[in-house]
Amino acid sequence: MTGTSELVRLDAIRDAQQVITAHVHRTPIMGSSYLSQRAGARVILKLELFQKTGSFKVRGVMNALHHLTADERARGVISLSAGNHAQALAWGASRVGIRSTIVMPLTAVSSKVDATRGYGGEVVQTDGDLLATALELQRERGLTLVHPFDDARVIAGQGTVGAEIVEDVPDVDVVVVACGGGGLISGVAAAIKALRPLTRVIGVEPEGADAMSRSLAAGSPQRLSTTNTVADGLAAPFAGVRNFAHCRALVDEWFVVTDADIVAAMRVLMERCKVLPEAAGAAAVVPLLTGRLTLPPHATVVPIICGGNVDLERLKQLL
């Protein structure tokens, strides 16, 4: 069992900040009077949908790529992704002159596949197991795996989101993070608990892809036989070992939410906050809109709007 000694530490997150600062945006925060009124709290959005490639994923990618050896860079990298990590790896690898191959599902959103190719990545689509396919190609081609979430360097990179939140909102009481495989929430929780230990970290998963909640209930990382959610960015079929350890040690509370509530949150963010999130990006505000999250009086809450790579044709169907 992974112990707390293996959790990503603040110094690794601070090092990642130095590594990635030349490559990524420091994303803005924005208060919302409407969300604050609905939640009965001061709500400030962390807008990672304005990050390079449209999601937080480039943070972890750039940190991981920085730590590759010269030989690993020369041979190239491979990963697996439904879309956001794929785009981030393709963009980041091209930026530093590394070849990238990304295994994506046949059902991946076409705009995310096209963007990945546009950023310079080779896309291999399959209806089989993404990780198994990626590992097979890794062996055949001698590539280095940059895991989308179960990697300490990736977690440290994603942790820079949490460090920025504390710097920009030093009185933050609650941070709400949507969870797929767990890379973002692992890094954010590591940063938040190191910098402001009494701040609560809340995880949110869709009920059709709740691998981390099930893992925590079972006491070990679990794999889902299927996933079914509008939030394709949260549809990781398994919880990473490192991510499970971080979530078990550092995350205070979990909510499993419906697709209907995620779509309603997308609508609120578009109509009231004037931002266009993908479903995964809207999930973090669901506990505030449904009233399920209990907040102390005058609390300051920061939901992370983690991505904005919404397919417009899909958006028409959802709304």
C-alpha positions as CSV (number, residue, x, y, z in Angstrom):
1,M,0.0,0.0,0.0
2,T,1.3,3.4,-0.9
3,G,2.1,5.4,2.3
4,T,2.0,9.1,3.0
5,S,5.8,9.2,2.7
6,E,5.2,8.8,-1.1
7,L,2.9,11.7,-1.4
8,V,4.1,14.6,-3.5
9,R,5.6,17.3,-1.3
10,L,5.4,21.1,-1.5
11,D,9.0,21.4,-2.6
12,A,8.2,19.3,-5.7
13,I,5.2,21.6,-6.5
14,R,7.4,24.7,-6.1
15,D,10.0,23.2,-8.4
16,A,7.3,22.5,-10.9
17,Q,6.2,26.1,-10.8
18,Q,9.7,27.1,-11.8
19,V,9.8,24.5,-14.6
20,I,6.5,25.3,-16.2
21,T,6.2,29.1,-15.8
22,A,7.7,29.8,-19.2
23,H,5.2,27.4,-20.9
24,V,1.8,27.9,-19.3
25,H,-0.6,30.6,-18.3
26,R,-1.1,31.7,-14.8
27,T,-4.9,31.4,-15.1
28,P,-7.2,34.1,-13.7
29,I,-9.7,33.9,-10.8
30,M,-13.2,35.4,-11.0
31,G,-15.8,36.1,-8.4
32,S,-19.4,35.3,-9.1
33,S,-22.2,37.1,-7.2
34,Y,-24.8,34.7,-8.6
35,L,-23.0,31.6,-7.4
36,S,-22.2,33.3,-4.1
37,Q,-25.9,34.0,-3.6
38,R,-26.9,30.4,-4.5
39,A,-24.2,28.9,-2.3
40,G,-24.5,31.3,0.6
41,A,-20.8,31.8,0.5
42,R,-18.1,33.9,-1.3
43,V,-17.5,31.9,-4.5
44,I,-14.4,32.6,-6.6
45,L,-13.8,30.5,-9.8
46,K,-10.3,29.3,-10.7
47,L,-10.5,29.4,-14.5
48,E,-8.3,26.6,-15.8
49,L,-10.3,26.5,-19.0
50,F,-8.2,29.5,-20.1
51,Q,-5.1,27.4,-19.8
52,K,-3.0,26.4,-22.9
53,T,-4.8,23.7,-24.9
54,G,-8.0,24.5,-22.8
55,S,-7.3,22.6,-19.6
56,F,-5.0,22.2,-16.6
57,K,-3.3,19.2,-18.2
58,V,-0.3,21.1,-19.7
59,R,1.0,21.8,-16.2
60,G,1.7,18.2,-15.4
61,V,2.8,17.4,-19.0
62,M,5.4,20.2,-19.1
63,N,6.8,19.1,-15.7
64,A,7.0,15.5,-16.7
65,L,8.7,16.3,-20.0
66,H,11.2,18.5,-18.3
67,H,12.5,15.5,-16.3
68,L,13.0,13.1,-19.2
69,T,16.5,12.0,-20.0
70,A,18.1,13.0,-23.3
71,D,17.6,9.4,-24.5
72,E,14.0,9.4,-23.5
73,R,13.4,12.7,-25.4
74,A,15.1,11.3,-28.5
75,R,12.9,8.1,-28.5
76,G,9.6,10.0,-27.9
77,V,6.7,9.6,-25.5
78,I,3.3,7.9,-25.4
79,S,0.2,8.2,-23.4
80,L,-3.5,7.4,-23.2
81,S,-6.4,9.9,-23.0
82,A,-10.0,10.7,-23.9
83,G,-8.9,14.1,-25.0
84,N,-7.5,16.8,-22.7
85,H,-4.2,15.0,-21.7
86,A,-3.9,14.0,-25.4
87,Q,-4.0,17.6,-26.5
88,A,-1.7,18.8,-23.7
89,L,0.9,16.1,-24.4
90,A,0.9,16.7,-28.2
91,W,1.2,20.5,-27.7
92,G,3.9,20.2,-25.0
93,A,6.0,17.6,-26.8
94,S,5.9,19.6,-30.0
95,R,6.9,22.7,-28.1
96,V,10.1,21.1,-26.8
97,G,10.9,19.0,-29.9
98,I,9.7,15.5,-28.8
99,R,7.6,13.1,-30.8
100,S,4.3,12.0,-29.2
101,T,1.9,9.2,-29.7
102,I,-1.4,9.2,-27.9
103,V,-3.9,6.3,-27.7
104,M,-7.5,7.5,-27.7
105,P,-10.8,5.7,-27.7
106,L,-12.8,5.4,-30.9
107,T,-15.6,7.2,-29.1
108,A,-13.3,10.3,-28.3
109,V,-14.9,13.7,-29.1
110,S,-13.8,14.4,-32.7
111,S,-12.8,18.0,-31.9
112,K,-10.3,16.7,-29.3
113,V,-8.9,14.1,-31.7
114,D,-8.5,16.8,-34.4
115,A,-6.9,19.2,-31.9
116,T,-4.4,16.5,-30.8
117,R,-3.3,15.9,-34.3
118,G,-3.2,19.6,-35.0
119,Y,-0.8,20.0,-32.1
120,G,1.5,17.5,-33.7
121,G,0.6,14.2,-31.9
122,E,0.2,10.9,-33.6
123,V,-3.3,9.5,-32.6
124,V,-3.9,5.8,-32.4
125,Q,-7.6,5.1,-31.8
126,T,-8.9,1.8,-30.4
127,D,-12.0,0.2,-29.0
128,G,-9.9,-1.8,-26.7
129,D,-8.2,-1.1,-23.4
130,L,-6.3,2.2,-23.7
131,L,-3.6,1.4,-21.2
132,A,-2.9,-2.0,-22.6
133,T,-2.7,-0.6,-26.1
134,A,-0.4,2.2,-25.0
135,L,1.9,-0.2,-23.1
136,E,2.1,-2.5,-26.1
137,L,3.1,0.4,-28.4
138,Q,5.5,1.6,-25.8
139,R,7.3,-1.8,-25.9
140,E,7.2,-2.0,-29.7
141,R,8.6,1.5,-30.3
142,G,10.8,2.0,-27.2
143,L,8.8,5.0,-26.1
144,T,8.4,6.6,-22.6
145,L,5.0,6.6,-21.0
146,V,3.8,9.9,-19.6
147,H,0.8,8.7,-17.6
148,P,-2.1,11.1,-17.6
149,F,-2.5,11.0,-13.8
150,D,-0.6,8.2,-12.0
151,D,2.8,9.9,-12.1
152,A,4.5,12.0,-9.3
153,R,5.8,14.5,-11.8
154,V,2.4,15.0,-13.4
155,I,0.8,15.3,-9.9
156,A,3.4,18.0,-8.9
157,G,2.6,19.9,-12.1
158,Q,-1.1,19.9,-11.4
159,G,-0.4,20.9,-7.8
160,T,0.7,24.3,-9.2
161,V,-3.1,25.1,-9.5
162,G,-3.4,24.7,-5.8
163,A,-0.4,26.9,-5.1
164,E,-1.8,29.6,-7.2
165,I,-5.2,29.5,-5.5
166,V,-3.6,30.0,-2.1
167,E,-1.4,32.9,-3.5
168,D,-4.4,34.6,-5.1
169,V,-7.1,33.7,-2.5
170,P,-5.1,33.5,0.8
171,D,-8.3,33.2,2.9
172,V,-9.7,30.2,0.9
173,D,-11.7,27.9,3.1
174,V,-12.9,25.3,0.6
175,V,-11.5,24.1,-2.7
176,V,-13.7,22.0,-5.0
177,V,-12.1,19.8,-7.6
178,A,-13.6,17.5,-10.2
179,C,-11.9,14.0,-10.3
180,G,-11.3,11.7,-13.2
181,G,-8.2,9.6,-12.7
182,G,-7.1,11.9,-9.8
183,G,-4.1,13.8,-11.1
184,L,-5.6,17.3,-10.5
185,I,-7.1,16.7,-7.1
186,S,-4.0,14.9,-5.9
187,G,-1.7,17.8,-6.8
188,V,-4.2,20.5,-5.6
189,A,-4.8,18.7,-2.3
190,A,-1.0,18.3,-1.7
191,A,-0.5,22.0,-2.3
192,I,-3.5,23.2,-0.3
193,K,-2.8,21.0,2.8
194,A,0.8,22.0,2.9
195,L,0.1,25.7,2.6
196,R,-3.2,26.0,4.4
197,P,-3.9,22.8,6.3
198,L,-7.4,23.8,7.6
199,T,-8.7,24.4,4.1
200,R,-11.1,21.7,3.0
201,V,-10.6,19.9,-0.3
202,I,-13.7,18.5,-1.8
203,G,-13.8,15.9,-4.6
204,V,-16.6,15.6,-7.2
205,E,-17.2,12.6,-9.6
206,P,-19.9,11.8,-12.1
207,E,-22.0,8.8,-11.0
208,G,-21.2,7.1,-14.3
209,A,-17.5,7.3,-13.7
210,D,-16.9,7.2,-9.9
211,A,-13.7,5.1,-9.7
212,M,-12.1,7.1,-7.0
213,S,-15.1,7.1,-4.7
214,R,-15.5,3.4,-5.1
215,S,-11.8,2.9,-4.5
216,L,-11.9,4.9,-1.2
217,A,-14.9,2.8,-0.1
218,A,-13.1,-0.4,-1.0
219,G,-9.8,0.6,0.6
220,S,-7.8,0.1,-2.6
221,P,-7.6,1.3,-6.2
222,Q,-10.5,0.0,-8.3
223,R,-11.2,-0.4,-12.0
224,L,-14.7,0.2,-13.5
225,S,-16.0,-2.3,-16.1
226,T,-17.6,0.6,-18.0
227,T,-18.0,4.3,-17.7
228,N,-21.0,6.4,-18.8
229,T,-21.1,10.1,-18.4
230,V,-21.4,13.3,-20.4
231,A,-18.1,14.4,-18.7
232,D,-15.7,12.6,-20.9
233,G,-12.8,14.4,-19.2
234,L,-13.7,12.6,-16.0
235,A,-14.3,9.2,-17.4
236,A,-11.1,7.5,-16.3
237,P,-12.0,3.8,-15.9
238,F,-9.6,3.3,-12.9
239,A,-8.0,5.2,-10.0
240,G,-4.3,5.5,-10.0
241,V,-2.3,4.0,-7.2
242,R,-0.6,7.3,-6.3
243,N,-3.8,9.2,-6.8
244,F,-5.6,6.9,-4.5
245,A,-3.0,7.5,-1.8
246,H,-3.3,11.3,-2.1
247,C,-7.1,11.3,-2.1
248,R,-7.3,9.0,0.9
249,A,-4.8,11.1,2.9
250,L,-5.7,14.6,1.8
251,V,-9.3,15.0,0.5
252,D,-11.9,15.8,3.1
253,E,-15.2,14.9,1.4
254,W,-16.6,13.5,-1.9
255,F,-19.7,14.0,-3.9
256,V,-21.0,11.8,-6.7
257,V,-23.2,13.9,-9.0
258,T,-25.6,13.2,-11.9
259,D,-25.1,14.1,-15.5
260,A,-28.3,16.2,-15.3
261,D,-26.8,18.3,-12.6
262,I,-23.5,18.7,-14.5
263,V,-25.4,19.9,-17.6
264,A,-27.4,22.3,-15.4
265,A,-24.0,23.6,-14.0
266,M,-22.7,24.1,-17.6
267,R,-25.8,26.2,-18.3
268,V,-25.3,28.3,-15.2
269,L,-21.7,29.0,-15.9
270,M,-22.5,30.0,-19.5
271,E,-25.5,32.2,-18.7
272,R,-24.4,33.8,-15.4
273,C,-20.6,33.7,-15.5
274,K,-20.1,34.1,-19.2
275,V,-17.6,31.2,-19.5
276,L,-17.9,28.1,-21.7
277,P,-16.9,25.0,-19.8
278,E,-16.9,21.4,-20.9
279,A,-18.9,19.1,-18.7
280,A,-15.8,18.1,-16.7
281,G,-15.1,21.8,-16.1
282,A,-18.6,22.4,-14.8
283,A,-18.7,19.5,-12.3
284,A,-17.0,21.3,-9.5
285,V,-19.8,23.8,-9.0
286,V,-22.5,21.1,-8.8
287,P,-22.3,20.7,-5.0
288,L,-22.7,24.4,-4.6
289,L,-25.8,24.6,-6.9
290,T,-27.5,21.6,-5.4
291,G,-26.9,22.7,-1.8
292,R,-25.3,19.4,-0.9
293,L,-22.1,21.0,0.3
294,T,-22.3,22.3,3.9
295,L,-20.4,25.5,4.3
296,P,-19.5,27.5,7.4
297,P,-20.8,31.1,7.6
298,H,-18.9,33.6,5.3
299,A,-16.8,30.8,3.8
300,T,-14.6,31.5,0.7
301,V,-15.0,28.7,-1.8
302,V,-12.9,28.1,-4.9
303,P,-14.3,25.6,-7.5
304,I,-11.7,24.8,-10.2
305,I,-13.2,25.1,-13.7
306,C,-10.7,22.6,-15.0
307,G,-11.4,22.6,-18.8
308,G,-13.2,24.2,-21.7
309,N,-12.7,21.8,-24.6
310,V,-16.4,21.5,-25.3
311,D,-17.5,20.1,-28.7
312,L,-20.0,22.5,-30.1
313,E,-22.1,19.9,-31.8
314,R,-22.2,17.9,-28.6
315,L,-23.1,21.1,-26.7
316,K,-26.2,21.5,-28.9
317,Q,-27.4,18.0,-27.9
318,L,-26.8,18.5,-24.2
319,L,-28.4,21.9,-23.9
